[in-house]
Amino acid sequence: MLTYEECRLCPRQCGVNRSQGQRGYCAAPAAAVVSKTMIHRWEEPALAGAGGSGAIFFGGCTLGCVYCQNNAISHKLTGIKMESAQLRQTMEELIAHGAENIDLVTPTQFLPTIIPALKPKLSVPVIYNCGGYERTETLRQLNGLVDIYLPDLKYADSDLARRLSGAADYFAVATEAIREMVRQTGSPQWDGDRLIRGTIIRHLILPGQVENSLKVLDWIGENFAPGEVLVSLMRQYTPMEATADMTPLNRRITEEEYDSVLSWMYLNDLEGFTQEADAADAAFIPDF
C-alpha cells in the first residue's frame, strides 16, 4: 500500500512523513495538488483522437529539469488540493465532455490520493504520463489500473542527468521502470486509430546533445522487439527563461540535429511518432 507516511513513492525515497506536514524533495503535501484540467488535443494522435485527452496536470515533480516547459507548475505547487472523491468526479466530468482517455500528468507524488480515484475502473483508458524517473515497487501498485504508460526516457548520459535534472541515477532507474511498464501493458493494442493499451516512450531531443539521444534509442532498440513499444521522438524543445544563459540550452534544436536522431530511430527499427518543426513553440504550452 502506498502512503504519504515515510514517503518512498519516488526513487529519491526521502522518507518524510507528509501526513504530518513534512516535505521532501518534491515539497508536495499529503493531498493531490491539481494545477489544471483540460481536454488536451496536443498529445500524440493515437492518444488525443477526435475528442482529445482528459488531462489532469498535477503540481510539483520528483525531477528538477532546468528546461521544463511546465515549470510554472512543476517547480511550484500551484493549484487546488483534491482528495480522492473530488479527483474521481473530475475524471468523470472530463469523460462526459468527450475525453478519449484520462491523462495523469506528473502524478507520482500524489499516488496515495490518485489510486483510490481510479477504482472502480474508468470507462476509458488511463494514461500514466511521467518523466520516467519511477520506482518499480511503486509502479507495481498500478498494475491493472493504468492502461497506457507514457514515460520519458530523457538521458543515457548520467552527468547530463545530474546537471539538468538533479538525478545522476536517472538512466538506471528509468530503464528498469520502463521494463516494468512494458511488462504490465504488453505490446500496443489498438481500437482503430486509438491506442487503448501499451507503452509509448517519449524522448525529447536536447540542443547540442545528439549523442545522448542516439544512446537512448540504442537502448530501446536493444531491449525491445520491433513494435513491442512505441517511440515518440520530440523536437518541441523550447528555450525557457531559466535557460537563457545556458548554452546550448538557450536555442532550439537544428534540422541537422533532428534529422540525425530521426535516422537513428529508423536504423533501430523503432516505430512511433515524430513532430513537425513548428511544435517548438511556446504557444503549445498549456496556460497554467
Helices and strands as residue ranges (DSSP letters): G 18-20, E 32-40, H 45-48, E 53-58, H 71-74, E 80-82, H 84-96, E 102-105, G 108-110, H 111-117, E 126-130, H 136-139, G 140-142, E 148-151, H 158-165, H 170-185, E 189-191, E 194-204, H 210-223, E 230-234, G 241-243, H 255-267, E 272-273, G 277-279, G 282-284
